Amino acid sequence: MASDNVDLRFLGEKMQQVQSDLRQVRADQLRQEGEQVQMQDRLSRVESKVDRLEEKVDRLEEKVDRGFRGIDARFEQVFQTIATNTKILLDAIRGKLGS
């Protein structure tokens, strides 16, 4: 009977140790879950910032494209003016040479 008491006390101690270990594991799990929630929140904020940056980049690209189209149109006008003026000059020179 004495050996039964020793065995039961030993088992009781081991059960308490297992319970303590389980409480620690659960505490660690809760801490990690909290950290995971924080990381998900941070990731969500970063994704939102990236989305806003992408929108800004898209708007800037549109502005740059519009600017280049405007510059192209101005160059086209200048080329047309040069072509017209050159033609007028050549016609005037031909007219003087032919007279």
Salt bridges, closest charged atoms under 4 A:
GLU35 OE2 - ARG31 NH1 3.19
ASP41 OD2 - ARG45 NH1 2.39
ASP91 OD2 - LYS87 NZ 3.08
ASP91 OD1 - ARG94 NH1 3.54
